[in-house]
C-alpha cells in the first residue's frame, strides 16, 4: 500500500512515538511518506519514511500574562494553520495514497487536515482535555474578564476539535478508557488499538538496584506528584526516590538512559490522573520492574492487579502499604516483574499494535 502519515506533535510525546514506531514496521512492506508541521525540522525521520514533507510553522510561545500573544494564538495562528492544512491536503490528494494515517495536533487536538481529505484514519490519543476533563476546570480565583474569555475560547476549541474529528473515516483509541471517552465526547464509536513497546530495547538488564522508587513525570498534581509527596511524609525514614522527566524538546531524560533508570529501580510509580493509556507503565513492565499505578484510566487495562503490579486508590495510605509490601519481599518483586514482562510480550508490542491497526485499515 501507499500510505501517508501526518502529525504536528511535540517531539518524543507518546503520540509521536506511534508515528515513528509504526513507520519502522510498515516501511518493510509498504511505501510510506510523512507530512508534518513544526517549527524545527526533524532530520532523523528521513531514515524511516520514503519521502518526508516538512512544513515550517512558526508558532508563538505563550508563557502567561501576555494577552496579545494569547489572542494571536487563539485567532490568527489558528487561521494560518487552517490554510496550511488545506495546502497540505492538495499535495496529499495529488500523490493518491491508499489512506492517510492522521495523528493529533498540539494546536487543535484533532487537526484541520481531517476536513480536507478522504480515506483518513485518526489515532485519537484522548479527547481535548481542557474541555472534557474536570481536572482542567477554572481556578476559583480567576477574574471575571479572564473567565469570560476562557469560556469563549474553550467553546471555539471544542467546536474545532469536534468538527475535525467527525470527518475521520476511522477513529482509533489507545485504550478502552479512551474509547469510552471518545464516544461520550463526540458520539463516535472508535476502534481499540493498544500502543506498544520495543521489547528488544526495553528489557531487564543486569544492573544494581539504586532506588526504591522511580517516579516518571513533572512535579504537578495532574501527574500525581502530590500523591508522591504525601506518601513520603508518612515515613520516618523515607525510601530512596528517583524522579525523571521524559525527553521533550531536548529537555529531560533520553530513552537510552530511561531504560537504565527503570532497571535501577525496585518499583516504578505511575500516578497520573485519568491517564488515557501510559507508555511508561508498559515500558517499566517490559523491563521486568513491578509497577504501582492508580486504579483508573488506561492503567486498569495494562496492569493486572496482584499479578503484574498493584492498582491503588488515590490515597497515600494505600500507596504506602503496597510500597512496603514490595520493598520487604524480593521474591514478590521478582515474580511480579517477570509476569509484567510476559504480559507486555503477549499484548503490548509495536508489532501487535501495527497488526491490529492493519485489520482496521482493511475495512477502510
N, C-alpha and C positions, 0 to 999 in steps of 0.2 A: 504494500500500500504506500501511497504518497501522503504523508501526514505533516501538518503544520502545528507547531507548538506556539502558544502566546503566553506572555506573562509581563507584569510590571510589579515585581515583588522586591521586598527588602532582601539584600544578599544573605544567604545562608539561613533564611527562615525555613520553617518546616515545609511550607508550600513550595518554595523554590527548590528544596531538596527533591521533591517529587519530580519536577521538571528535569533535573539533571539525572536522577537515577532511572527514570522511565526512558529518557533519551539513550542512556548507555545500553539498555536492554533492547529497545525497539530498533536501534540502528543496525542490529545484526541481520534483520530480515526485512527491513522497510527503509524507504527513503524519507528522512525526517529533516525538516527545516525549522529554525527557531526565529520568531519575531518577538522582540522585547523592547520595552520602553524604560529608560533610566537616565540619570544624569552622568553616569560613568560607564564606560564600555567594559564588559566582562569578557576578556580575551580567551579565557580557558574554555568557554563553551564551543569555540571553533573546533576543538578536538572531539566534541561529542556529536555535533549536528553537521549534516551535509552542507547546508547554507545557513548563514546567520544574518538576519536583518536587524540592525541596531538603529533605534530611533532615539536620538538625544532629546531629552525633555528637561529643561531647567526649571525645577520647581523650587519655590521659596520655602525655607525652613522657618516654621513658626515655633517660638520658644516661650510664648506668653507675653502679655502686656504690650502688644503692638497690634492695635485694631486694624490698621491699614493693611498689614500683611495678612491678617486673618480674613478680612473682607476680600482681598485679592484671591486668596486660596479657595474661598467658598463661592467665587463667581467667575472671574476672568480665567483663572487657572483651569477650572473645570471645563469652561467653554473651549479653551485651547486644546485640552485633552480630547474632547469630543470630536473636534475636526481632525486631530491627528489620527484617531482611531478610524475615522471614515477614510482617510488616506491609506492607512494600513490595509483596510478591508479590500480596497481596489486592487492592491498588489496581490493579496491572497486569492481573490477571485480570478485574477489573470493567470495564476500558477496552477489552478484547477487541482486542488487537493481532494483526497477522498474524504477527509474530515479534518476539523480543526479542534485541537485539544487546548482549551482555554482555562487558564488558572487565574486566581484572584488578583485584584489590583490594590495596591497600598493607598490609592487615592479614593476609590469608589466602592471597594469590595467586589461586586460583580462589575466587570469592565464594560465600557461603552461598545466595545467590539462586538459583543453578542447581538447588538441591534442590527448590525450591517451584514452579517453573513449567515449562510445556511450550513447544515450538517455540523453543528457545533456540540462539543462535549465540554461541559463546565464542571470542574472539580471545586465544589464549594467547601472550603476549609471550615467555615462557620458563617451563620448569618451575621449581619452588621451589628456588632455587639453594643455599640453606643445607643442603638435604637431598641434592641430586643432583650438585652441583658440588664436585670435590675441592679447589678453591681456598678453600672455606669450611670446611675441616677444623679440628678443635680445635687451639688453641695448645698446644704441648708443656708450657708452664709453668702451665697451668690446674690449680687444686687439685681434689682428688677429689670434694668435695661439689658444686662448680660443674659438674664434668664429668658427674656422675650426673644433676643437674638438667637440664643442656643436652641430654643424650641423650634423657631422657624427654620434654622439651619438643619436640624435633625429631621424635620419633615421633608425638606428638599433632598437630603441624603437618603432618606428612606425611600422616597419616590424613585430616585435614580437607581438605587440598588435593586429594588423590587421590579422595576420596569425592565432593567437589563437582564436579570436572571430568568424572567419569564420568556425570553426569546431563545433560550437554550433548548436544543433538541433533547439532550440527555443531561441530567444533573447527577453528579456523583457525590457521595458523602463519605467522610473518613471514619465514621462510627455510627452505630445505631442512635446514639445520643444526638449527633449532628443531624442525622436523617430525620428524626422526630422534630427537631427544632426548625429544619427547613420546611417541613410540612406545616408546622404551626405558624411560621412567619410568612410564608409565601403561598401556601396551599398547593405545593408541588410535591409529588412523590419522587424522591431521589432514590438512586441505586447505591447500595452499600458496597464500598470498596476500601478495605483497610489499607493503611500505609505499611511500610516495612523498614527493615534494616539490611545492611550487607553483613551476613553472619561470618564471612571470612575476614572482615575488618573488625567488627565488634565481637570480640571473643575473649574468653578467660585467658589471662596472662599470669605467668609466674612472677608476681610482684609482691613484695612485702606490704601488708596492710598498714597504712599510716594514719587513717582517720576512722573514727567510729561512724560518722555520718557525713554523707555528701548531699548538699542541697544545691540544686541547679536552678538558677533564676535570679531575677532582680530583687532588690530589697524593698518590695512593696507588698501590699496586702492582697492584691489580685493573685500573685504567685505564691502566697501563703507564708511569706516571711514573718508575719505577725504571729502565726502559729508556732513557728520555729522558736521565736524569741520567748513565747510563753512557756514552751516546754523546757527550755534551758533554765528558766527561773525556778523550776521545780527541783533542780538538782543541787546538792551541796557541793559535789564535785562534778562539774558538767562534762559530758562526753566531748571528745575532740571533733570539731565540726569544720568541714571544708565547704566554702561557698564559691561556686563558679558561675560565670555568665557565658552563655554560648556566644560564639563569634558572630557579630552582626556589624557590617560596615567596617570591618577591621578592628573592632573593639571586642575583647573577650577572649575566651579560650579556643584554640584551634581544635579541629576534630581529632587529630592525632593525640594531642595532649588530653583531650576529654576522655578518650578511651583508656588512657593510663590512669586518670583520676577515678574512673569507675572501678578499675581493678585495684586501686589503692584503698578503696573504701569497704567497710564491713556492711554498711547499709546505705541505700540510696533513698532519699525522701523526695516524693513528688506531691506537692501540696497546693498546686494551682487550683483556683476555684472555677468550677464549671468548665474544666479543660475539655475541648472538643475531642481530642484523642491523646496527643502527647507522645512525641518521638522519644523523649528522654527515658520514659519508663520501659519501652521495649529495647532501647539501646542498653540500658543497665541490665535487663534480664538476659540479653544476648551475651553480655559479659559475665554471666553467672553470678550476679550480685543480687541478693534479696532486696525487695522494694517494699516501702510502706507508702501507701497512697490514700488520698481521700476517697471515701466511698460515694463518689458522684462523678458525673460526666463520663467521658470515654474511659477513665481508669477502670470502671466496673467491667469493661469488656476485655481489657488486656490482662488484668490481674485476676487470678483465681485465688480467692481468699483462703488462707491457711495452706495453700499448695505451692504457689509461686511467689507469695508475699502476703502482705496484710492490707486489708481495706479498713479504714478507720473513720469514726465520726470526726467532725471538725471541732475537736477539743483537745487540749494539751494532756489531759489525764489518760485518755485513750491512746494517744500517741506515745506517751512515756511508757505505758505498760508494754506496748509492742517493741519499743526500742530496747527496754530492759530484757525482755524475753529473748530477743535475738543476740544481744551482746553477751548474755550469760550462757548461750548454748551454741558452740561452734558447729556441732553436728546438724542442728536445725538450720543454721545459715547455709551450710553446705548443701543440705537436701533441698531447701527452697531455691537456692541458686541454680542447681542442676535442673530442677523442674521448670524454672523460668526460662532457661535457655532452650530446653526441649519444646516449650510452648511457642517460643519465637520461631524456631525452625519449622514447626508444623503450621503456623498461622500467620506470621508477620515478617516475611522476607519480601524484598522488592520483586523477586521473580513471581511469587504468588500474587502479589498486588497487580503486576502487569498482566498476568494471566487472567485474572478476574476482570480487569479493565477491558481486555480484548473481547471478552464474552459480550459485554455491553455494546462494544463498537459494532460487532457483527449485527446486532439488532438495528443499529442506525443504518 
